[in-house]
Amino acid sequence: MTKSWMPTVAGILDIVSGAMGLCMGLFMTLARRAAGAVPGAARQAAGAVPNAPRFGMHLPIPAGFHPWMGIALIVISILAVVGGVFALRAKNWGMALAGSIGAVISGRLLGVIALILTVLGKKDFNLSGTKVSV
């Protein structure tokens, strides 16, 4: 059985999407805490509005950023990286598919391409021992 390029490219795209998602998840988790740790003088030096703390204003962190969203993105991104490793090895198609779905959530366009390549390259995976119903 000859292995095509599709699982390899899908695995690389999964890992890249997962890495990008990990970076964004870490930013989302730590951004609000980092914004609260900046003292008033440093906020003014960073270009924030003068007297911003007096008026209840903070660094421009969007209100929708919650640490639990970042943690969820980190978990999904780890799934994408692990699925990418399975796709590179062409061992477990189900795990590679789950990783590609995680890559769609964490990396958008790269994840969509990885998902398409994982589905099209199913025949290249080692499916021995897998129960298949017809």
RODREN-175369 format. One line per field, with one value per residue: residue in three letters; residue number from 1; x, y, z of N, C-alpha, C in turn. Coordinates in Angstrom, 1 decimal, always signed. Layout:
<atoms>
rest ala ...;
nr NUM ...;
n.xx X ...;
n.yy Y ...;
n.zz Z ...;
ca.xx X ...;
ca.yy Y ...;
ca.zz Z ...;
c.xx X ...;
c.yy Y ...;
c.zz Z ...;
</atoms>
This chain:
<atoms>
rest met thr lys ser trp met pro thr val ala gly ile leu asp ile val ser gly ala met gly leu cys met gly leu phe met thr leu ala arg arg ala ala gly ala val pro gly ala ala arg gln ala ala gly ala val pro asn ala pro arg phe gly met his leu pro ile pro ala gly phe his pro trp met gly ile ala leu ile val ile ser ile leu ala val val gly gly val phe ala leu arg ala lys asn trp gly met ala leu ala gly ser ile gly ala val ile ser gly arg leu leu gly val ile ala leu ile leu thr val leu gly lys lys asp phe asn leu ser gly thr lys val ser val;
nr 1 2 3 4 5 6 7 8 9 10 11 12 13 14 15 16 17 18 19 20 21 22 23 24 25 26 27 28 29 30 31 32 33 34 35 36 37 38 39 40 41 42 43 44 45 46 47 48 49 50 51 52 53 54 55 56 57 58 59 60 61 62 63 64 65 66 67 68 69 70 71 72 73 74 75 76 77 78 79 80 81 82 83 84 85 86 87 88 89 90 91 92 93 94 95 96 97 98 99 100 101 102 103 104 105 106 107 108 109 110 111 112 113 114 115 116 117 118 119 120 121 122 123 124 125 126 127 128 129 130 131 132 133 134;
n.xx +0.8 +0.7 +1.4 -0.2 +0.2 -1.7 -2.5 -0.2 +0.1 -2.3 -1.8 +0.3 -1.0 -3.0 -1.3 -0.1 -2.4 -3.3 -1.2 -1.4 -4.0 -3.4 -1.7 -3.5 -5.4 -3.9 -3.4 -6.1 -6.7 -4.9 -5.0 -6.8 -5.9 -3.3 -3.8 -5.0 -2.8 -1.2 +0.2 -1.1 +0.6 +2.1 +0.1 -0.6 +1.7 +1.7 +0.0 -2.7 -5.7 -5.3 -5.8 -7.4 -7.9 -9.2 -11.7 -12.7 -11.9 -10.0 -7.3 -7.6 -9.2 -11.3 -14.7 -15.8 -13.8 -13.1 -11.6 -12.3 -13.1 -10.7 -9.4 -10.9 -10.4 -7.7 -7.7 -9.1 -7.3 -5.1 -6.2 -6.2 -3.5 -2.7 -4.3 -3.1 -0.6 -1.4 -2.4 -0.1 +1.3 -0.4 -2.1 -4.5 -7.5 -9.9 -9.0 -7.4 -9.3 -10.9 -8.9 -8.7 -11.2 -11.0 -9.0 -10.4 -12.0 -10.0 -8.2 -9.4 -9.3 -7.0 -7.7 -10.0 -9.0 -7.4 -9.2 -10.7 -8.6 -8.0 -10.4 -10.5 -8.2 -8.6 -8.3 -5.6 -4.9 -4.1 -6.3 -6.6 -8.0 -10.0 -13.4 -15.7 -18.8 -21.0;
n.yy -1.2 +2.1 +5.2 +8.3 +11.9 +13.3 +12.6 +13.5 +16.2 +17.1 +16.5 +18.2 +20.7 +20.5 +20.6 +23.1 +24.8 +24.1 +25.1 +27.8 +28.2 +27.6 +29.7 +31.9 +31.1 +31.1 +33.9 +34.9 +33.8 +35.0 +37.8 +39.6 +39.5 +40.4 +43.0 +44.1 +44.2 +46.2 +49.2 +52.6 +54.7 +53.3 +52.6 +55.0 +55.7 +53.7 +54.5 +54.7 +56.4 +59.5 +59.8 +57.6 +55.5 +56.9 +57.4 +54.9 +53.4 +51.0 +49.1 +48.5 +45.8 +43.5 +43.1 +40.6 +38.7 +36.1 +34.1 +31.4 +30.9 +31.0 +28.8 +26.7 +26.9 +26.3 +23.6 +22.5 +23.1 +21.6 +19.1 +19.3 +19.3 +16.8 +15.2 +15.9 +14.7 +12.0 +11.9 +12.5 +10.1 +8.3 +6.5 +6.3 +6.9 +8.0 +9.5 +11.3 +12.6 +13.8 +15.5 +17.2 +18.4 +19.8 +21.5 +23.0 +24.5 +25.9 +27.0 +27.9 +28.5 +26.9 +24.7 +23.8 +23.0 +21.0 +19.2 +18.5 +17.2 +15.1 +13.6 +12.9 +11.4 +9.0 +6.3 +5.9 +5.5 +3.3 +1.0 -1.4 -3.7 -2.1 -1.7 -2.0 -1.2 -2.2;
n.zz +0.0 -1.0 +0.3 +0.1 -0.3 +1.0 +3.9 +5.1 +4.5 +5.6 +8.3 +8.9 +8.5 +10.5 +12.8 +12.6 +12.7 +15.2 +16.8 +16.3 +17.4 +20.1 +20.8 +20.5 +22.4 +24.8 +24.8 +25.1 +27.6 +29.3 +28.9 +30.1 +32.8 +32.5 +31.7 +33.9 +35.6 +34.9 +36.0 +36.6 +35.6 +33.6 +31.9 +30.8 +29.6 +27.7 +25.9 +26.5 +27.5 +29.1 +32.6 +32.7 +34.6 +36.6 +35.5 +35.3 +33.1 +31.2 +29.8 +26.3 +26.1 +24.7 +25.7 +25.5 +26.0 +27.9 +30.4 +30.4 +27.8 +26.5 +27.7 +26.8 +24.0 +24.1 +24.8 +22.6 +20.7 +21.5 +20.9 +18.2 +17.5 +18.5 +16.9 +14.4 +14.6 +14.6 +12.0 +10.5 +11.0 +9.9 +11.3 +13.0 +11.8 +12.8 +15.1 +13.7 +12.2 +14.2 +15.2 +12.9 +12.9 +15.2 +14.4 +12.5 +14.2 +15.7 +13.8 +11.5 +8.2 +7.5 +8.9 +7.6 +5.2 +6.0 +7.1 +4.8 +3.3 +5.1 +5.1 +2.3 +2.2 +3.5 +2.8 +2.9 +5.5 +8.3 +8.7 +9.9 +12.2 +12.8 +13.3 +10.8 +9.5 +7.0;
ca.xx +0.0 +1.5 +0.8 -0.3 +0.6 -2.8 -2.5 +1.0 -0.2 -3.4 -1.2 +1.0 -2.0 -3.5 -0.4 +0.0 -3.7 -3.3 -0.3 -2.0 -5.0 -2.8 -1.3 -4.7 -6.0 -3.1 -3.7 -7.4 -6.7 -4.0 -5.0 -7.5 -5.1 -2.2 -4.3 -5.2 -1.5 -0.4 -0.1 -1.6 +1.6 +2.5 -1.1 -0.5 +2.9 +1.4 -0.9 -4.0 -6.3 -4.9 -6.8 -8.4 -8.4 -10.2 -13.0 -13.1 -11.5 -8.9 -6.7 -8.7 -9.4 -12.7 -15.5 -16.1 -12.7 -13.3 -10.6 -12.8 -13.1 -9.3 -9.1 -11.6 -9.6 -6.4 -8.1 -9.4 -6.0 -4.3 -6.8 -5.8 -2.1 -2.6 -4.8 -2.1 +0.4 -2.0 -2.5 +1.3 +1.7 -1.5 -2.4 -5.9 -8.3 -10.9 -8.4 -7.0 -10.5 -11.2 -8.0 -9.0 -12.4 -10.5 -8.3 -11.4 -12.4 -8.9 -7.4 -10.3 -9.1 -6.1 -8.4 -11.0 -8.2 -6.9 -10.4 -10.9 -7.5 -8.2 -11.5 -10.1 -7.1 -9.0 -7.8 -4.2 -4.7 -4.0 -7.6 -6.7 -8.5 -11.1 -14.7 -16.4 -20.1 -21.4;
ca.yy +0.0 +3.3 +6.3 +9.5 +13.1 +13.9 +12.6 +14.2 +17.6 +17.3 +16.5 +19.5 +21.8 +20.3 +21.0 +24.6 +25.3 +23.9 +26.0 +29.1 +28.2 +27.6 +31.1 +32.7 +30.7 +31.7 +35.3 +35.1 +33.4 +35.9 +39.2 +40.4 +39.5 +41.3 +44.4 +44.6 +44.3 +47.4 +50.3 +53.7 +55.4 +52.5 +52.7 +56.3 +55.6 +52.7 +55.2 +54.7 +57.7 +60.0 +59.7 +56.5 +54.7 +57.7 +57.3 +53.5 +52.8 +50.1 +48.9 +48.1 +44.4 +43.4 +42.6 +39.2 +37.8 +35.4 +33.1 +30.0 +30.7 +30.7 +27.5 +25.8 +27.0 +25.6 +22.2 +22.1 +23.2 +20.4 +18.0 +19.4 +18.9 +15.3 +14.6 +16.1 +13.6 +10.7 +12.0 +12.3 +8.7 +7.6 +5.4 +6.2 +7.9 +8.6 +10.5 +12.3 +13.3 +14.6 +16.6 +18.1 +19.1 +20.8 +22.5 +23.9 +25.5 +26.8 +27.6 +28.2 +28.1 +25.8 +23.5 +23.3 +22.3 +19.7 +18.3 +17.9 +16.2 +13.9 +12.8 +12.3 +10.5 +7.9 +5.0 +5.8 +5.2 +1.9 +0.7 -2.8 -3.8 -1.1 -2.3 -1.3 -1.7 -2.0;
ca.zz +0.0 -1.1 +1.1 -0.7 +0.3 +1.7 +5.3 +5.6 +4.5 +6.6 +9.7 +9.1 +8.7 +11.8 +13.8 +12.5 +13.2 +16.7 +17.4 +16.3 +18.4 +21.4 +21.0 +20.7 +23.7 +25.9 +24.9 +25.6 +29.0 +30.1 +28.5 +31.1 +34.0 +32.2 +31.6 +35.3 +36.3 +34.4 +36.8 +35.9 +34.8 +32.5 +31.0 +30.1 +28.7 +26.6 +24.9 +27.0 +27.7 +30.4 +33.7 +32.4 +35.8 +37.3 +34.9 +35.2 +31.9 +31.3 +28.5 +25.4 +26.0 +24.4 +26.8 +25.3 +26.4 +29.2 +30.6 +30.1 +26.4 +26.2 +28.1 +25.8 +22.8 +24.3 +24.8 +21.2 +19.9 +21.8 +20.2 +16.8 +17.4 +18.6 +15.6 +13.4 +14.8 +14.1 +10.6 +10.0 +11.1 +9.2 +12.2 +13.5 +11.0 +13.7 +15.8 +12.8 +11.8 +15.4 +15.2 +11.8 +13.3 +16.2 +13.6 +11.9 +15.2 +16.1 +12.8 +10.4 +6.8 +7.4 +9.4 +6.6 +4.2 +6.7 +7.2 +3.4 +3.0 +6.0 +4.6 +1.0 +2.4 +4.5 +2.3 +3.2 +7.0 +8.7 +9.2 +10.4 +13.6 +13.0 +13.0 +9.7 +9.1 +5.6;
c.xx +0.9 +0.7 +0.9 +0.1 -0.5 -2.8 -1.3 +0.7 -1.3 -2.8 -0.4 +0.1 -2.7 -2.6 -0.2 -1.3 -3.8 -2.4 -0.8 -3.2 -4.5 -2.3 -2.4 -5.4 -5.3 -3.3 -5.0 -7.5 -6.0 -4.2 -5.7 -6.6 -3.9 -2.6 -4.6 -3.9 -0.7 -0.8 -0.5 -0.6 +2.0 +1.3 -1.0 +0.6 +2.6 +0.4 -2.4 -4.5 -5.8 -6.1 -7.8 -8.8 -9.4 -11.6 -13.5 -12.8 -10.2 -8.3 -7.7 -8.7 -10.9 -13.5 -15.8 -15.0 -12.9 -12.2 -11.1 -12.9 -11.6 -8.9 -9.7 -10.9 -8.3 -6.7 -8.3 -8.1 -5.1 -4.8 -6.3 -4.4 -2.0 -3.2 -3.9 -1.0 -0.1 -2.1 -1.1 +1.7 +0.7 -1.9 -3.9 -6.7 -9.3 -10.2 -7.9 -8.2 -10.9 -10.2 -8.2 -10.2 -11.9 -9.7 -9.2 -11.8 -11.2 -8.2 -8.2 -9.9 -8.1 -6.8 -9.4 -10.2 -7.8 -8.1 -10.7 -9.9 -7.6 -9.3 -11.1 -9.0 -7.4 -8.4 -6.3 -3.9 -4.8 -5.4 -7.7 -7.1 -9.6 -12.4 -15.4 -17.7 -20.5 -22.9;
c.yy +1.2 +4.5 +7.6 +10.7 +13.7 +13.8 +13.4 +15.7 +18.0 +17.4 +17.8 +20.7 +21.7 +20.9 +22.5 +25.3 +25.2 +24.8 +27.4 +29.3 +28.3 +29.0 +32.0 +32.3 +31.2 +33.2 +35.6 +34.8 +34.5 +37.3 +40.0 +40.5 +40.4 +42.7 +44.9 +44.8 +45.5 +48.6 +51.6 +54.5 +54.6 +52.5 +53.9 +56.3 +54.6 +53.3 +55.2 +56.2 +58.2 +60.0 +58.6 +55.8 +55.6 +57.6 +55.8 +52.8 +52.0 +50.0 +48.3 +46.6 +44.2 +42.7 +41.2 +38.2 +37.3 +34.3 +31.7 +29.8 +30.4 +29.3 +26.5 +25.8 +26.2 +24.1 +21.7 +22.1 +22.0 +19.2 +18.1 +19.0 +17.4 +14.6 +14.8 +15.0 +12.3 +10.8 +11.9 +10.8 +7.8 +6.4 +5.3 +7.3 +8.6 +9.8 +11.7 +13.2 +14.3 +15.8 +17.6 +18.9 +20.2 +21.9 +23.5 +25.0 +26.4 +27.5 +28.0 +27.7 +26.9 +24.5 +22.9 +22.5 +21.0 +18.7 +17.7 +16.9 +15.0 +13.0 +12.1 +11.3 +9.3 +6.6 +4.8 +5.5 +3.8 +1.6 -0.7 -2.8 -2.8 -1.8 -1.4 -1.9 -1.3 -1.8;
c.zz +0.0 -0.4 +0.2 +0.2 +1.2 +3.3 +5.9 +5.6 +5.5 +8.0 +9.9 +9.3 +10.0 +12.9 +13.8 +13.0 +14.7 +17.4 +17.4 +17.3 +19.8 +21.7 +21.3 +22.1 +24.9 +26.0 +25.5 +27.1 +29.8 +29.9 +29.6 +32.4 +33.7 +32.2 +33.0 +36.1 +35.9 +35.3 +36.0 +35.1 +33.5 +31.5 +30.2 +29.1 +27.5 +25.6 +25.3 +27.3 +29.1 +31.4 +33.5 +33.7 +36.6 +36.8 +34.7 +33.9 +32.0 +29.9 +27.6 +25.1 +25.7 +25.5 +26.7 +25.7 +27.8 +29.3 +30.2 +28.6 +25.9 +26.5 +27.2 +24.5 +22.9 +24.2 +23.4 +20.4 +20.2 +21.0 +18.7 +16.6 +17.5 +17.4 +14.5 +13.4 +14.3 +12.6 +9.9 +10.0 +10.3 +10.0 +12.5 +12.8 +11.9 +14.5 +14.9 +12.4 +13.0 +15.5 +14.1 +12.2 +14.3 +15.5 +12.9 +12.9 +15.6 +15.0 +11.5 +9.1 +6.7 +7.9 +8.4 +5.6 +4.8 +6.8 +5.8 +3.1 +3.9 +5.5 +3.2 +1.2 +3.3 +4.1 +2.6 +4.7 +7.2 +9.4 +9.7 +11.9 +13.8 +12.5 +12.0 +9.4 +7.7 +5.5;
</atoms>
